[in-house]
Amino acid sequence: MNDDEAQAVPGGPPFDRRRFLAGAISLGVAGTVLSACSSSSSPGPLGKRLARLPSFPLGAAASASSKPVPITLWHSMTSANLTALSQITSSFNSSQHDVHVSLVNQTSYPDTLTLYTAALSGGVLPDLVQIESSDLQLMIDSQSIVPAQSAVDADKYSLSDFLPAALNYFRVNGVLWAIPFNISSQVLYYDKAAFARAGLDPERPPTTLQELRAACQRVVSTRTEKYGMSLKLTPSTFEEWIAMGGGLLVNHENGRSGRATSAAFGGALGRSLFSWWAGMLDSKLAQATPATSYDDLFAVGNRISPMTIETSAALGTVVFLLSSGQYSDVKLGVGPMPGPSGQGGGVFVGGAGMYMVNHSSPERQDAAWQYAKYLVSPEQQAVWAAATGYVPVRKSSVAFPVITERWARLPGFRVAYDQILASPVTPATAGAVAGPSTQVDNAVQAGLTALSSGGAPGASLAEAVRSADDAIASYNARL
């Protein structure tokens, strides 16, 4: 359900974006989130289309008696992504006099969620919070947010220019709960120079799992590098492959036709993916790398393995590091994410959305909406995408010179956008909605880790499914 954009920068301390819910729920830190759902005003099992959306105080910031209205955004951006967000926010603050935004960097998505959940018990909450896409159900259940749909309706704000995939992830039963902001996709990073040395076509990266294995075999057999690729022990890759194969992560159409009650990844597709993964490791065609680091990318730079699958959100930082000359032998290539072939599936989006917090005053709620609109304006999305590797959420953004020039010079920045745009609209590509998304991710990650230690694919997958089912049942029992 996730990707890795909130990890530490290369060389810095690692962060595990999935660690929160497994401990938070059992320790009672998330008690406010879960107990809130028992009230009669609960949005229901999915946050289904409300009989009446809460009214939105449009214009309250402009008519405030004291201006600018100060608001705070809690975010999780680092490195090149932090620089870009800071610059866009400074531009917003200087462009008008009604609102002033202060950024608070919480470093990682899990840290942001931990602090936000704790603040629900009486602490100071932000006015706008950036939360990882996979935590959508948890945010709905918290009853602490203003549905973005309320502001959209009040402002008669057109969503026609947005990428459908970005909206579909954050929309449940007709209600848009968050504004999609930093959207990414998994892509293939590879070293074109290593491909040439191995006798592979540097301009034709593998597009299927069969082609990926064959390319790895060529790299290893020619002794070009020790491994053909690095396989990061993160659930992101497996979960994207499930979607690309047309499968679901959880039942009830990925939790979108009803609240998820069990895992759905334990069937034939899941078994084939676990078997493929185990075969790659057992035959030494791939090495396993930790989920909480960029060791997979460093392996490309250090000529240990020429390929890895990573989030497009790392691309800005990767290009910056390559420009330093430290990895002068690497010629970076970026290709679409290879996956199961012939299934008619596609990718779902990763990244995060911006949630407006309902504990704010009317003036601050409206101020948060004005800032959010600026963040996702076509021009600013072009600036954001060109600087970071994130996908612009607006289709018209791709016409701005800042991004057309970037894509012309570095075509790899366009790969994730085209990949998302080409994916069909299905429950699989909408992404999974489940309250204990972190724990479901943890279950998948534990299964992949077992494979890296020689575990049998069937048994490792079965245990992952069992753990995910237990987590979903435990979460639902608290509602």
N, C-alpha and C positions, 0 to 999 in steps of 0.2 A: 504494500500500500504506500510505500514511501520511496524517497530517494535520498541522496546523501548531501544535499546542499548545505545542511546546517552543521557539518562536521568542522573540526578544527582546521585551520589553514595548514598546509604542508609544513612540517617541522614544529608545529605547535602541539599543545596537549590535545589528545583525542576526546571526543564526546560521543556517547552512545545515545542516539535520539530515541531509542525504544525503551529506556530503562524505567520510565516513570510509573506507568499504570500498574506494573507487576507488583511494585512495592507500595505505591500510594494508596491503592484501594484497600490492601490488607492492613495498612497502618492507620487507615481512617483519614488520611490527608484529603482524599477526594469525597469525603462524606457529604459535604455540602452539595456537591455536584449531583450525587446520586439521590440523596434524600429529597432534593428539590422536585424530582420527577413524580413524587407521590401526591402532590397537590392537585386539586381539581383543575388548575389552570395549565396543567402539563400539556405540551404540544402533541402528545400522543406517541405511539410507538415509533413513528418515523419523523415526527415533526410534520405530520401531514397537513395538507392545505388547510389553513386555519379558516374557520367560518368568517372571521374578521381579523385582518392584520392590524396590529397596533398602529395608531396614527403616528405620523412622523412630523417633528417640529420644523419643517422646511422654512428657511428664512430667519430662524431664531438667532443665528450668529450675526447676520447682517444688521439686525435690529437690536442687538444687545446694548445695554446702557454703557458698558465698559468694553473697549476694544483695544487691541485684538483679543479675541477669546483664546485663552491658552489651553492647548490639549497635549496629551502625551501619547506617543505610540511606543508600545513594547514590541521589539523585533528581535530577530535572531541572525542577522546578516554579519558576515565576517569578510575580511580581505577585500578583493575587488568589488564584491557585492555591497559591502558596507560603504565603501567610498562612493559608489554610484548612488545609493540611497541617501546618503548625507548631502550630496550635491543636488539631487532632485528636491529634497526637502528644503534646502536653502533657497533654491529657485522659487519654490512655492511661497515661502515666507516673505520673500522680497517682491513677489508679484501682486500682492494685495495687502490690505490693512485690517481685514476682519478676523483673521485667524493666525495664530502663531503655534507651530508644532515643535515640540521637544522630543528628541529620540532617546529612548532608553534601551541600550543593547543588553539583552539577557543571554547572549552568546550562542545558545542552542535552543532548538525547539523543545526538548524535554525540560530544560530549565525554565523557559517561558511558561510552559504549561504548569509546571510545579508551582511557580510563584503565583500565577493567575489563580489556580485552584485554591491555594492557601489564602489568597486575598479575598476570596468569596466568603470566607468566614469572618470578615470584619476588617480586612486590611484595605489599603489604598489601591484601587483598581485603575488601570489606564482608561483612556477614552476610546482607543483603538488598539487592537492586539493582533499580531500576525501569528496565526496558528497553522501548523502543518495540515495539509489537506486530509490526511487519514483520520484526523480527530474531529471530523465533522459531526458525527453522532454524539460524541461527548459534549461538544459545545451546544448542540441543540438541547440535549438533556439538561444542561446546566441552567437553562432559562435565564441566563445572564446577558443575552445578546439581543440587539435590535435586528430583526430580519432585514437584510439588505433590500429585500423586496418592498418593504414599507417605504424606504427612501426612493427606490426606483419608481414606485407608483406615484408617490406624492410629487416627485420632480418631473414626472413624465419623461423619464430618462430612457433613451433608446438603447437597447442591448443588441441591436441587429448587427453591429460591427464587430462584436466579440466572437472569438473562436468558440464554436458550439461545444467543443470538448471541455473548455475551461468553465463554461457556465454549467454544463451538465454535471460536473463533479459536485459543485456546491449547491445544486438545485435538487430538492427532494419534494416530490408531489406538488410541483408548481411553485414552491417557495424557494427563492434564492436567499441563502442564509449568510453568505459572505461574498465580498467582492474578490474575484480571482486577481491576484497581483503578480506574484513571482511563480511562473509556471515553467516546468522543466520536463524533460523526458530522458530516459536512458538511451545512450548512443554507444557506438563502438569507437573507442580510441585505438589507433594503431600507428606504428612507425613505418612510413612508406619506404624508408631506407632499408629497414630489415626485410620488408617484403621483396624488394629488389634483390637483396643478397640471397634470399631463399628461392628465387625464381618465381615468385608470385607477382601478379600484376598489381602495382601500387595503386592503380586507379580503379580496381575492382575488388573492394573488400568483400568478405563473405556475407551473405544475406540470410542464410538458413543455418540451423544447427549442424546439418550434415556438412555444409561447406565450411563452417567454422572448424569442425573437427579435422577436416581434410587439410585446411590451411595450417592448423597447429601441427599436424603430422608432418607436413612439408618442412616447417621451421625446425622441428626437432630432428628429423631424419637428415637434414642437410647441416645440422649442427650450427645453424645460424645463431640460435640462442638456446638457453637451457630448456625453457618451456615455450610452448606455443602461445599461451596466454595466462593471465592471472584471473582466477575466479574468486571474486570477493564474497566472503561469507555473509552476505546481506540478503534479506528476503526480497528486496526490490527487484532483483533480476528474475528470480523464480516467479514472483507475482506478475511481473510484466509478461513473462512467457505463458503463464496461464491465460492471460487476457489475449495474447497474440494467437494462442491456440483456440480461441473462442470459448474458453472455460470461465468459471466463476470461482472466486475465492471463498465466498460464503453463500448460503442458500437464499431463497426468496429473491432471486434475480439480483444477487450481490447486495442484499439488504435494502433494495429499492422498491419492492412491491410489498414488503412487510419487514418487521424487525428481524434481523438475522438471528437464527437460533442454532445454527451448526455450520461447521466448515464444509466446503464443497470442493476442495482441491485434492481429495484423496482418490480420485478415480483414475481411469486409464491415462489421461493426460499427465496428471501429477506423477504417476508411477514412471511414465516414460521419461519425464524430465529429471526425476531423481536418479534413474538408471543412467541417463546420459551424463549427468554431473559426476556420478560416482565413477563411470568409465573414464572420463577425462582425467580425474585425479589418480585413479589406480594405474593408468597407463603412462603417467607422468607427462601427459600432453599439456596439462595445466597445473599450476600451483594454487593452493588456497591462500588467500590473504585476509587479514582481519577486517571485520565490518566497520571498525571504529578508527580507521586510518586511511591514508591515501597511499599505502604501500603498493597497491596495484599500479598506480600511475608512476611511482618512483621506479618500479620494476621495468616499465617501458623506457624511462629515461636512463636507467643503468644497464640496459641491454641484457636483462634477465629474461623477460618475456615481452614480445612486441605488441601484444593486444590486451585490452581489458574492456569491460563494459562498465560505464560510469554515467553519472548524471551530467546532462549538458550544462548544468549550473556551475560546474567546475571549469568550464572552458576558458572563461576570462582569466582566471588565476593561472591555468596551465599555460596559456599564451604568454602571460606576463613572465612566468618563470623561464620559458623557452627563450624569450627575448633577452634574458640576462646573459646568454651564452654558456650557461652551466651545462646544458645538454646539447651542445652544438652538433652532435652526430645524429640527432633525432629530426626527422622530417615528419611533422604531425599530420596524420590523416584522421578524418572523422567520417564514419559511415552510419547508416541506419542500424538500429539494434537487430542483430540476427535473431531469428526465433523459429519456432515450429513452422514448417512449411505447409501450404495447401489447406489452411484451416479457416481462412476468411476472417480472421480476427484483426486486432490492432492494439495499439498502446493506449494506456490511460495516462492522465497527467499526474505529475508529482508537483512538489512545491508547497505553496501555502496561500491562504486567503486572508483578507483583512476583515475582522469582525468588529462591529460597533458595539460598545458596551452600554447596556441599558441603565446602569447605575449613574451615568453621567446626567448633568442637567440638560434641559432642552437646547441651550446654547451650545453646549459642548458636543452633544449628539450631532447637531447640524454642522458644527465645525469639522467633526470627524468625517462626515459625508462629503463636505467640500474638498477636504484634503484627499480623501480616497478617490474622488472623481479626477483630481489632478494626477494622482499616481497612475491611473489607468487611462489617461487621455492618450490619443494616438501618438502625439509627439513625444511625450515622456516615456511611453512604452517603447518607442524606437530607441531613445537614449538608453533606457534600462537594458534592453536586449543587446544592443551593440556593445555595452560595457561589460556585460556579465556572462552571456551565454544562455540566459533565460529566454524563453519564447515570448514574443510580444503577444499579449492577449487580444489585441485589436488588429483586424485584418488590414486596415488602412495604414497601420504603422509601417508596413513594409515598403511604402512609397517614399518615406522620408530619407534624405541624403545620408544622414548619420548611419542608417542601417543598410541602405543599398551599397554604400561605399565599403562598409565593414564586410558585408557578405561577398562583395566582389573580390575583396582582397583576401578574405579568409572564408571560403565557402562552407567550412565546417560549422560556422555559426548558424547556417540556415537549415542544417540537417534535421534538428529536432522539430523546428516549425513545420517543415514539409511532412515529417513523419506523423505528427499529431493531426495535421490538416487532412492527411490521406486516410486516417483511421475511421472506420464506419462507426455510426452511432448505435451502440448496443449496450445492454446492461454490463457486459464485460468491460467495454472501453469507458463506461461512465465511472468505473472504480467502485471498490467495495465500501459500504457504509456499515460499520459495526462499532458499538460502544467501546469494547476492549481492543481496539485496533492494535495498540502497542503489544498487548499480550499475544494476539494472533501472530503478529510479526515475530515476536520472541519465539513462538512455537516453531515457525518455519525456520528461523535462524538456528535454533537448536537442532533441527533435523539436518540442515546443511552442515553444521559443525560435526554432527555424528558421522556424516559421510566422509568428512576430511580426516576422521580418525579411524577409518576403515569400517564403519558401520554398514550393514546391509541396507540397500535402498528401500526395500519393502518395509522392513521393521522401522527404519528411520522416519519414513513418511507416515506410517501408521501412528507412531508416537507423536509426531507433529500434529496430526489430525486430532488425536485424543486430547492433547494439551490445549489446542485451539477450542475444541468443543467445551472443555471444562471452563475455560476463561469466559466464553460467551454465556454459558449457563450461569456462572457465578455473577457476571455483570447484570444479566437480565433479572436474576432473583432479587437484586437490590432495588429494582425499579417499582 
